[in-house]
Amino acid sequence: MAGTEAAWQLARQGLACTLYEMRPIRTTDAHQTDRLAELVCSNSLKSESENTAPWLLKEELRRLKSLLLECAQVARVPGGQALTVDRVGFAEEVTRRIEAEPLITLRREELRAIPEDGITIIATGPLTSGDFAEEIARLTGSDRLYFYDAISPIVDADTVDRTVAFAASRYGKSLDGTDDYLNCPFDQAQYEAFLDALMGGAAVPAHIPADAPGTPFFEACLPIEVLARRGRETLRFGPMKPMGLTDPRTGRRPYAVVQLRQENARADSYNLVGFQNHLRFGEQKRILRMIPGLEQAEFLRYGQIHRNTYINGPTLLNQTLQLKTNGRVLFAGQISGVEGYVESIATGLMAGRFAAAVARGEAPQAMPRETALGSLAHYIANADPRHYQPANITFDLLPQLDEETRRKWRHDKPARHAEVCRRALACPELASLSAPALIDYSTP
């Protein structure tokens, strides 16, 4: 995600670059194709609801002509108030655009050493190969850090019992007025039985000795069995919350619910929202078929946990994503310590623009602090290095409003968030960065 966006931004600045992709020469445990920007977890790029932090980040990226946001719009499928894409169509569109760009040379090979000349952007993502991770450790002089990331199961749409699962968006909210999710409702007895089975399910053992129990999970992407062990009500207030939904069979709100989100434009498959897990495949089939409406479900992909590698950004990087010890090396994407597709795209866009400045002999200028882009880069460079964890974009990362404005809307959080977004998008520096670059963005 970050590498393709960075390469595109360099090309838009009129600069030639080489993009290395090791697949299919060397694959990973999570990827299934050789396409660029393949989505291996969810197919959602998060909320499109106006005046939310994810919306603000995407809006800034759109104004700066992000390639991947353009491709997401081309591959969009219904997803409530989220920007949800057909993952195959999305990857194919990104690959097509990159391969058609004459200033980008795409090399299908594994890079095992960081070039000592030129300018390098390291955007190896969450599944950095072991050899290259060792190279990064050599370059940075620091140990690698790990956490597990997770993939949700995907079910064949034809095997969902539509007499039980019902179509609805939470509180009836949808960008286009349609019911974008399938909802599998539980009564209390069904929920308690499912919970017992989930907590008793057999987990997949760690394949790498260094990843023995104790490796931390990323809090925003916890396996459901880990959440379940935190308390019997945890799932009902998390991925299985029933708020805003009414079961048409009973006319009442379910005790709990599992939501299924459309995977592709054909609507022939759905993923179980928030149901990433670390259970054996046989256990997943048994337990997930306890979900009402999925008793006869056929799973096209089971949930998985995969390893994620990232560096300690505050120790190693400045706000222009340059290595403090070598300004000609930049990091972008999840390897830099951000979590999420859009956040990875954002750091790729920034790294491409910063690298272009270095190539022109200029000093890169950090993105404005009041923007979501600038705040994300600020977090990477200024978080507490002792407790550094990957971050999604939230309003907590952006600067606080002044005291007078906070008092004015003390009891109106939506109004405060709207004002933060207004100030970010009105930032003069953002407007100047949105100006046409050396190549017309309308060029096919």
Secondary structure by P-SEA (a helix, b strand, c coil): caaaaaaaaaaaacbbbbbbbcccccccccccccccccccccccccccccccaaaaaaaaaaaaccaaaaaaaaaccccccccccaaaaaaaaaaaaaaacccbbbbcccccccccccbbbbcccccccaaaaaaaaaaacbbbbbbbbbbbbbbcccccccccbbbbccccccccccccbbbbbbcaaaaaaaaaaaaabbbbcccccccccccccccccccaaaaaaccccccccccccccccccccccccccbbbbbbbccccccccccccccccccaaaaaaaaaccccccccccccccbbbbbbbccccccccccccccccccccccccccccccaaaaaaaaaaaaaaaaaaaacccccccccccaaaaaaaaaccccccccccccccccccccccaaaaaaccccaaaaaaaaaaaaaacaaaaaaacccccccccc
